[in-house]
Amino acid sequence: SQGWHVTRSSIVKDVSVAHYFGLQGESNRQKLADTFKRPTTWKHYCTYVSQNNCTTPDDVAMRPPATVEGGKYFVEGSYTGFFRKTEKNDCNKTKACTGHIMDYPCGWTSYVRQQTKHLKIALESDGSDGISGGYTYSEMVDIWSAANATKSDLIGLWWSPDAIPNLFKGSGSDLMPVSLAL
């Protein structure tokens, strides 16, 4: 089976994110924009967030990325990952602000766009797949790993059976299902 999942720590902070009633409507737009920040690639972190372009180690990046690592969202021991608010999360700048949801790549079956539109849930995926805004499998694994390493809130698609959820079991970043049913 497949479906929406959220980090356990997100549910501990706000149990309403485990059900679509707690996600839908204008009354929840600001909450989603504040809670579900956008994952940041290593290159973007060093270019736009780091005070020194990652030339000095900090809590997030130990060094600048090699060229092939720039698009990574997590590299064990070198880049913890980083989640940040962008203009899309800023409800003061745009009335249509959104939180981030991690969607599948274009070639996989996903109904996130239809579900968020029909249920009026202010979430949007910003992945490298230009058509769907989804992420590759390896990017998705990196993003869940970054959420675990940084204890960040994350909502996205996943499926079972699969071994990846076992990596986070008991960490507080466990993948917990979100109910989209009545």
C-alpha positions in Angstrom: 0.0 0.0 0.0 1.1 3.6 -0.5 0.0 6.9 1.0 0.8 10.0 2.8 3.2 9.8 5.8 4.4 12.3 8.4 7.2 12.1 10.9 6.1 10.9 14.3 7.6 14.0 16.0 5.2 16.1 13.9 2.2 14.2 15.3 3.6 14.5 18.8 3.7 18.3 18.4 0.3 18.5 16.7 -1.8 15.4 16.4 -4.1 17.1 13.9 -1.5 16.6 11.1 -2.3 12.8 11.2 -5.7 13.4 9.5 -6.8 15.5 6.6 -9.3 17.4 8.8 -6.2 18.9 10.5 -4.6 19.8 7.2 -7.4 21.2 5.1 -8.9 24.6 4.6 -7.7 28.2 4.8 -7.6 28.0 8.6 -4.7 25.5 8.4 -2.7 27.2 5.6 -0.4 29.2 7.9 0.1 26.1 10.1 1.2 24.0 7.1 3.4 26.8 5.7 5.1 27.2 9.1 5.4 23.4 9.9 6.4 21.8 6.6 9.5 23.7 5.3 11.3 23.0 2.0 14.2 20.6 1.9 17.4 22.3 0.8 20.1 20.7 -1.4 23.7 20.9 -0.2 24.7 23.3 -2.9 21.7 25.6 -2.2 22.5 25.5 1.5 26.1 26.6 0.9 25.2 29.2 -1.6 22.1 30.8 0.1 22.1 29.9 3.8 25.7 29.4 5.0 27.4 32.5 6.2 30.7 31.4 4.5 29.7 29.2 1.6 30.5 26.1 3.8 34.2 26.9 3.8 34.1 26.5 7.6 32.2 23.6 9.2 29.0 24.3 11.0 26.1 22.2 12.4 24.8 21.4 9.0 27.7 21.1 6.5 31.2 20.0 7.2 32.5 21.3 3.9 31.3 22.5 0.5 29.9 19.7 -1.7 31.8 18.1 -4.5 30.2 18.8 -7.9 28.4 15.5 -7.9 27.1 16.1 -4.3 25.6 19.5 -4.9 22.1 18.1 -5.5 22.1 15.8 -2.5 19.7 16.5 0.4 21.7 14.4 2.9 25.2 12.9 3.1 26.0 11.0 6.2 28.8 12.8 8.2 29.1 15.7 5.8 25.7 17.3 5.3 22.8 16.8 7.7 20.3 18.3 5.4 18.4 21.6 6.0 14.7 22.6 5.9 13.9 26.2 5.4 11.0 28.6 4.7 11.1 30.0 1.2 8.8 32.6 -0.3 6.3 29.8 -0.9 6.0 29.4 2.9 5.7 33.1 3.6 2.0 33.8 4.0 2.8 37.6 4.5 4.2 37.7 0.9 1.8 35.4 -0.9 -1.8 34.6 0.0 -1.4 31.2 -1.7 1.4 30.2 0.7 2.0 26.5 1.1 3.9 24.0 3.2 6.0 21.3 1.5 5.0 17.8 0.7 7.4 15.2 -0.8 5.8 13.7 -3.9 6.8 10.8 -6.2 8.6 11.4 -9.5 6.5 11.9 -12.6 6.8 8.3 -13.8 5.2 6.9 -10.6 1.5 7.0 -9.9 0.6 9.8 -7.5 -2.5 11.7 -6.7 -1.0 14.4 -4.5 -1.9 17.3 -6.7 -5.5 16.1 -7.1 -5.8 15.3 -3.3 -4.4 18.6 -2.2 -6.6 20.5 -4.6 -9.8 18.5 -3.8 -9.3 18.4 -0.1 -8.1 22.1 0.0 -4.8 21.2 1.6 -2.1 23.9 1.2 0.8 21.6 0.5 3.0 21.6 -2.6 6.0 19.5 -3.8 9.1 21.3 -5.1 11.3 18.4 -6.3 13.6 18.3 -9.3 11.1 16.6 -11.5 9.8 19.6 -13.5 6.6 18.0 -14.5 5.3 16.7 -11.2 7.5 18.6 -8.8 8.3 15.2 -7.4 11.6 13.7 -6.2 13.7 10.7 -7.4 13.8 7.7 -5.1 17.3 8.5 -3.9 16.3 12.1 -3.2 13.3 10.9 -1.2 15.5 8.6 0.9 17.9 11.5 1.5 15.0 13.8 2.5 13.6 11.3 5.0 17.2 10.9 6.3 17.7 14.7 6.6 14.4 15.0 8.5 15.6 12.3 10.9 19.1 13.9 11.3 17.7 17.4 11.9 14.5 16.3 13.7 12.5 18.3 11.1 8.8 18.0 10.3 8.2 16.2 7.0 5.1 15.0 5.2 5.3 13.0 2.0 4.5 9.8 0.1 5.8 6.4 0.9 4.8 2.8 0.5 4.9 -0.6 2.1 6.3 -3.1 2.2 9.6 -1.3 2.0 12.7 -1.4 4.2 13.3 2.4 4.5 10.7 3.0 7.2 12.6 0.5 9.4 15.6 2.8 9.3 13.7 5.4 11.3 11.7 3.2 13.6 12.0 4.4 17.2 13.9 7.6 16.1 11.0 10.0 16.5 11.1 10.4 12.7 9.2 7.2 12.2 7.0 7.3 9.1 3.4 7.5 10.4 0.4 7.3 8.1 -1.8 10.3 7.4 -5.5 9.4 7.1 -7.2 10.9 4.0 -10.4 8.9 4.7 -13.5 10.0 6.7 
